[in-house]
Amino acid sequence: MTFGITPSQTVGPYFAYGLTPNGKYDWKDTFGNNLVTADAAGERIRIEGRIFDGDGAPITDSMLEIWQADAQGRYASPADPRPRNSTFQGFGRTGTDAEGRFSFETIKPGSVPGPDDTPQAPHILVGVFARGMLRQSYTRIYFDDEPGNAADPILALVPADRRGTLVAAKSVQNGHPVYTFDIRMQGDTETVFFEI
Amino acid sequence: MTFFFPTQSLSAFPPRLSPGYKSTPKRCPTKPLILMKHTLSELTGPVYGQDAVQPGDEDLTRQHAGEPLGERIIVHGRVLDEDGRPVPNALVEIWQANACGRYIHVVDQHPAPLDPNFTGAGRSKTDENGHYKFITVKPGAYPWGNHPNAWRPAHIHFSMFGHSFVSRLVTQMYFPGDPLFQYDPIFNSVTDENARNRMVSSFDLENTVPEWALAYRFDIVLRGRNQTPMES
């Protein structure tokens, strides 16, 4: 016998004081947007971007969650039995601001095992929540300076003319690597989302 | 234990485009979603340190100098997977309006009073049997601008993590017999009646504490099945 799952409902417009208080409300954040731990090996990076609705207007009341492997491509999860050598947890959460902006401070993930022993290029999973979204949408962040993208088995599932929406563009700001990743819910350059 | 996450189970979820809820049409993807087999990235999910939940986080009536106004209630239940197995150590976060139907959020301008003794946020972890428990006050219904004379049924927002990133669930717990159900496009975005009713808590006399608080039970089923089917 299997049990039917509990349906999803929107986070609504008022989640911030519970899920992303960030000093604005009298409640402690469970998670934040800085994933870096002192003992985490790897390249420290910033991911930043904006999220837009079908009119091209910024979504100012959304929440983004990310999930990623460490620099060795290992997940801090019981479902990944490989030993790790740091306390890096790989999960982050943030709200968006009045311009729809978000950012994460993290380390660049390593290549992760993929289907049929094909390695996946470094990537980060993203869950998108907002008022007006009855369930989260999932996308992936890839990195434009990774040659492994060309052989990535998941990118290969995406029509070639849409793959670019999943690839963050690298720049260097104040000597610090920054990857820009905008999310567009609709339109000609609608971000690719996955049914997972 | 190794888990898998059938996407067929997602048929219980509301469609992303649900025009009765007027914020959905401009915020849902319009191009086909990409189907894929789950990789290690989807099959793993976060665990959280022992300090994620502090003692007292589960009691929303004890966060300020005085007690909040309203009807004190106990909300409890179990977090289960699709095999009916308890999910231990699952993080459960909640947020809600106060007894007057007012959220502390700065954007909420409903002309009902804020309660200086109520923030409306709570956090708990399930025990080894998948059980969680909160103490709070019953939230009020509140108006919203979706359509003429629109009121949300009283609800508590729930956010949960299960065995993987894809078992992540944000939902709302409703109260039994609410007369607003039939008018609410968010509740009715779940088109299957059985699935819809899984969002409605049940009154729990057995766990109601005499002279103190009514209890409501809300069991939550997250995505995830064992690779090895259970016998019988």
Interface residues (C-beta under 8 A of the other chain):
Chain A: M1 T2 F3 G4 I5 T6 P7 S8 Q9 T10 V11 G12 P13 Y14 F15 A16 Y17 G18 L19 P21 K24 Y25 D26 W27 K28 T30 F31 D53 G54 D55 I59 D61 E65 W67 A69 Y75 A76 S77 P78 A79 D80 Q89 G90 F91 V112 P113 G114 P115 Q120 H123 L125 G127 F129 A130 R131 G132 M133 L134 R135 Q136 S137 Y138 R140 I154 L157 V158 R162 M185 Q186 E190 T191 V192 F193 F194 E195 I196
Chain B: T2 F3 F5 T7 S9 L10 A12 F13 P14 P15 R16 S18 Y21 S23 T24 P25 K26 R27 C28 P29 T30 K31 L33 I34 L35 M36 K37 H38 T39 L40 S41 E42 L43 T44 G45 P46 V47 Y48 A52 Q54 Q63 L80 D81 E82 D83 G84 L91 E93 I94 W95 A97 Y103 I104 H105 V106 V107 D108 T119 G120 A121 G122 R123 H157 S159 H163 S164 F165 V166 R168 L169 V170 T171 Q172 I186 F187 S189 V190 N194 A195 R196 R198 M199 I220 V221 L222 R223 R225
